[in-house]
Amino acid sequence: MQRAEKRDCEDRYTSIDAKIALDKSRPSASGVWALSVTVKGVDGRKRYKNQKYVIPFNGKTHVAPKSYPLNVQH
């Protein structure tokens, strides 16, 4: 039973760090730069090793890709 508990704990464990910077290599939208994000850490069995994401500005807000691990749904 301990193995099942350990596996369940590992599957639920999340520890993710993100470094966020302005992405000035891309054109700005409405005077606002896109964000460049580098993610590392774990989310259950998924591992992130300096995974890079670009979060563009659409004129109203920054829109993270669906695959972005820290995507928060409102």
N, C-alpha and C positions, 0 to 999 in steps of 0.2 A: 504494500500500500504506500510505502514511502516513495517509491519511484514515481507512482502516479501523481502524488502530491508535489514532488519536485518538478516534474514535467509541467504540471498545471501552473506552478509558480513561475517557471521560466517562460511559459507561453504568455503570461500576463505581465511580465516585467517590462517596463519601458524606462529608458534613460537616453534622452537625445539632447545634444548640444547643437546650436546653430550659430554661425557667424553671418551677420548681415551687413552688406555694404551697398552703396549706391553704384549702379552699373552705368558708368559714364561712357562705356564703349558703344552703347545703343542710343538712338535719338530719344530725347525727352518727349513726353506727351503732356501738353498743356503746361509745360514748364516743370514737370515732375519726372524724375529719373526712375527707371525700373530698378528693382532690387536684385542683387546677386546674393544667393544664400548657399552656404556650405554646411551640410549636415553630417554629423557623425554620432554613432550610438547604436542602440538596439531598441526594437519594438517587437516584443515577443520573439519570434524566430527570425525576423527580418533584421539584417545588419546593414548599417550605413557607414561607409568608410569614405569620408570627404566627398559625399555625393553633392553635386552642384545643381542648383535650380535657379531659374530666372523668373522673377515675378514682375510682369509688366504692369504699368499703370494704364487703365482704359479710359481715362478722362474723368472718372468719378472715384475710383478706388484701385488699389493694387489687387490683381487677380492671380492667386496661386494656382499652379496646375493641379489637377485632381490627384496626381501621384505624389504631391508634396506631403510628407509625413506629419507635418504640424498644421495641416489644413483644418481650420475650425469652421464648422457649419453653424450659421446663425439662424 
